[in-house]
Amino acid sequence: MIRGDGLSLRVPVAGDRERWLELLHDPEQLRYGMPAFVPVADSFEQLDARVTEATDRFEALQPGTLAVVAADDPDHFLGTVGWNFHLPPLLRIADIGYAVHPDARGQGVATRAIRTLTRWLTEDPDGPRLARVQLDHSVENNASCRAALAAGFEREGVRRGYLPLRDPEAPDGSRRHDVCLHGVAFGP
């Protein structure tokens, strides 16, 4: 378990499934939170596979998804935060993503989860000790931009037409978004 800023980041558990499924199907999450090519879980059984995978990956210090919970209420799922390598792992650069359950939004959960994960990824002796952490979000997602900036990530630029996100009004069900890139670097 990773702790910081009044939160705990832990592997997801079966008890998270109901709120996690609600989050995955929230209209804002569907609109901005997940690329169109990433399948959305539709059942507890599909989430069970993600729980198992997240546990295995965390234990091996491999990229994956963690549940975000309040430090004083570790059974109450607030959202998810995760990391991945989109570049070769040898570069020690992680991309992170996050999602906050609708009833936990507006409370600084995303900002605190970003900071907590970033500290673990870069500074914790038991973490992977990465050199850089970055994230991107649709330029239309102002809340995500505010969370990244508040977490100490500098805005570095815009990637034009970078990410296909779901859009039920688009002919093929997705639309390419410009994304805002944020990053923070640590040491050599």
C-alpha positions as CSV (number, residue, x, y, z in Angstrom):
1,M,0.0,0.0,0.0
2,I,1.2,3.5,-0.9
3,R,0.2,6.3,1.5
4,G,0.3,10.1,1.2
5,D,-1.8,13.3,1.2
6,G,-4.6,11.6,3.3
7,L,-5.0,8.8,0.7
8,S,-3.9,5.2,0.3
9,L,-3.2,3.6,-3.1
10,R,-3.7,-0.1,-2.9
11,V,-4.5,-3.0,-5.2
12,P,-8.1,-3.2,-6.2
13,V,-10.2,-5.8,-4.3
14,A,-13.5,-7.5,-5.0
15,G,-15.3,-5.0,-2.7
16,D,-14.4,-2.2,-5.1
17,R,-16.2,-3.7,-8.1
18,E,-19.5,-1.9,-7.7
19,R,-18.1,1.6,-7.5
20,W,-15.4,0.8,-10.0
21,L,-18.0,-0.3,-12.6
22,E,-20.1,2.9,-11.8
23,L,-16.9,4.9,-12.5
24,L,-16.1,3.2,-15.7
25,H,-19.7,3.8,-17.0
26,D,-19.9,7.4,-15.8
27,P,-20.5,9.7,-18.8
28,E,-17.6,12.0,-18.0
29,Q,-15.3,9.1,-17.6
30,L,-16.5,7.6,-20.9
31,R,-16.0,10.9,-22.6
32,Y,-12.6,11.9,-21.4
33,G,-11.1,9.1,-19.3
34,M,-10.4,6.2,-21.6
35,P,-9.2,5.9,-25.2
36,A,-11.8,4.5,-27.5
37,F,-9.7,1.4,-28.2
38,V,-9.6,0.4,-24.5
39,P,-12.5,-2.0,-23.7
40,V,-14.8,-0.9,-20.9
41,A,-15.6,-3.6,-18.3
42,D,-19.3,-4.5,-18.3
43,S,-19.4,-7.0,-15.5
44,F,-17.9,-7.9,-12.1
45,E,-16.3,-11.0,-13.7
46,Q,-14.4,-8.7,-16.1
47,L,-13.3,-6.6,-13.2
48,D,-12.1,-9.7,-11.3
49,A,-9.6,-10.3,-14.0
50,R,-8.4,-6.7,-13.6
51,V,-8.1,-7.1,-9.8
52,T,-5.9,-10.2,-10.3
53,E,-3.7,-8.5,-12.9
54,A,-3.3,-5.4,-10.7
55,T,-2.3,-7.4,-7.7
56,D,0.3,-9.4,-9.7
57,R,1.7,-6.3,-11.4
58,F,2.0,-4.3,-8.2
59,E,3.8,-7.1,-6.4
60,A,6.3,-7.2,-9.3
61,L,6.7,-3.3,-9.4
62,Q,5.2,-3.5,-12.9
63,P,2.9,-0.8,-14.3
64,G,-0.8,-1.2,-13.5
65,T,-3.9,0.1,-11.8
66,L,-4.4,1.0,-8.1
67,A,-7.5,1.8,-6.2
68,V,-7.6,5.2,-4.5
69,V,-9.1,5.2,-1.0
70,A,-9.1,7.6,1.9
71,A,-6.4,6.7,4.4
72,D,-8.9,6.6,7.2
73,D,-11.5,4.5,5.2
74,P,-9.5,2.0,3.1
75,D,-12.7,0.1,2.1
76,H,-14.3,3.2,0.4
77,F,-13.2,3.3,-3.3
78,L,-12.7,6.9,-4.5
79,G,-11.2,6.1,-7.9
80,T,-8.2,4.7,-9.7
81,V,-4.7,5.8,-10.5
82,G,-2.3,3.9,-12.7
83,W,0.9,4.0,-14.6
84,N,2.3,2.6,-17.8
85,F,5.4,2.7,-20.0
86,H,4.5,4.1,-23.4
87,L,8.2,4.5,-24.1
88,P,10.9,1.8,-23.5
89,P,11.2,1.1,-19.7
90,L,14.9,1.7,-19.9
91,L,14.1,5.4,-20.3
92,R,12.5,5.3,-16.8
93,I,9.5,7.5,-18.0
94,A,6.1,6.6,-16.8
95,D,2.7,7.8,-18.1
96,I,0.0,8.0,-15.5
97,G,-3.7,8.2,-15.6
98,Y,-6.4,8.7,-13.0
99,A,-10.2,8.6,-12.6
100,V,-12.3,9.8,-9.7
101,H,-15.8,8.4,-8.8
102,P,-18.4,11.1,-9.5
103,D,-19.3,11.4,-5.8
104,A,-15.7,12.1,-4.9
105,R,-15.0,14.8,-7.5
106,G,-14.2,18.3,-6.4
107,Q,-12.4,17.2,-3.2
108,G,-8.8,17.1,-4.6
109,V,-8.7,13.4,-4.9
110,A,-7.1,13.4,-8.4
111,T,-4.4,15.9,-7.4
112,R,-3.5,14.0,-4.2
113,A,-3.5,10.7,-6.0
114,I,-1.2,12.0,-8.7
115,R,1.2,13.4,-6.1
116,T,1.2,10.2,-4.1
117,L,1.8,7.9,-7.0
118,T,4.4,10.2,-8.4
119,R,6.3,10.3,-5.1
120,W,6.2,6.5,-5.0
121,L,7.3,6.1,-8.6
122,T,10.3,8.5,-8.2
123,E,11.4,8.8,-4.6
124,D,10.3,5.8,-2.6
125,P,13.2,3.3,-2.0
126,D,10.7,0.5,-2.5
127,G,9.3,2.0,-5.7
128,P,10.6,1.8,-9.2
129,R,12.7,5.0,-8.9
130,L,11.8,6.6,-12.2
131,A,13.3,9.7,-13.8
132,R,10.2,11.3,-15.2
133,V,6.4,11.0,-14.9
134,Q,4.1,12.5,-17.4
135,L,0.4,12.6,-18.2
136,D,-1.9,13.9,-20.9
137,H,-5.6,14.8,-21.1
138,S,-8.0,16.1,-23.6
139,V,-7.7,19.9,-23.9
140,E,-11.4,19.9,-23.3
141,N,-11.0,18.4,-19.9
142,N,-10.3,21.5,-17.7
143,A,-10.7,19.6,-14.4
144,S,-7.9,17.2,-15.3
145,C,-5.7,20.1,-16.3
146,R,-6.3,21.8,-13.0
147,A,-5.5,18.5,-11.1
148,A,-2.2,18.1,-13.0
149,L,-1.1,21.6,-12.4
150,A,-2.0,21.5,-8.7
151,A,0.0,18.2,-8.4
152,G,3.1,20.1,-9.6
153,F,3.1,18.9,-13.2
154,E,4.2,21.6,-15.7
155,R,2.2,22.0,-18.9
156,E,4.6,21.2,-21.7
157,G,2.6,21.5,-24.8
158,V,-0.3,20.2,-26.9
159,R,-0.3,17.0,-29.0
160,R,-2.6,17.7,-32.0
161,G,-5.1,14.9,-32.8
162,Y,-3.3,12.6,-30.5
163,L,-6.0,10.5,-28.7
164,P,-9.2,8.9,-29.9
165,L,-11.8,9.3,-27.2
166,R,-15.4,8.0,-27.2
167,D,-18.0,10.2,-28.9
168,P,-21.4,8.7,-29.5
169,E,-22.2,11.5,-32.0
170,A,-19.2,10.7,-34.2
171,P,-19.7,8.3,-37.2
172,D,-17.4,5.6,-35.8
173,G,-18.1,6.3,-32.1
174,S,-14.9,8.1,-31.4
175,R,-13.2,11.5,-32.1
176,R,-9.5,12.4,-32.0
177,H,-8.7,14.9,-29.3
178,D,-5.8,17.3,-28.9
179,V,-4.2,16.5,-25.6
180,C,-2.3,18.7,-23.2
181,L,1.0,17.1,-22.0
182,H,2.2,17.6,-18.5
183,G,5.4,16.3,-16.9
184,V,7.7,16.4,-14.0
185,A,11.3,15.2,-14.0
186,F,13.5,13.9,-11.1
187,G,17.2,13.5,-11.0
188,P,19.4,11.8,-13.6
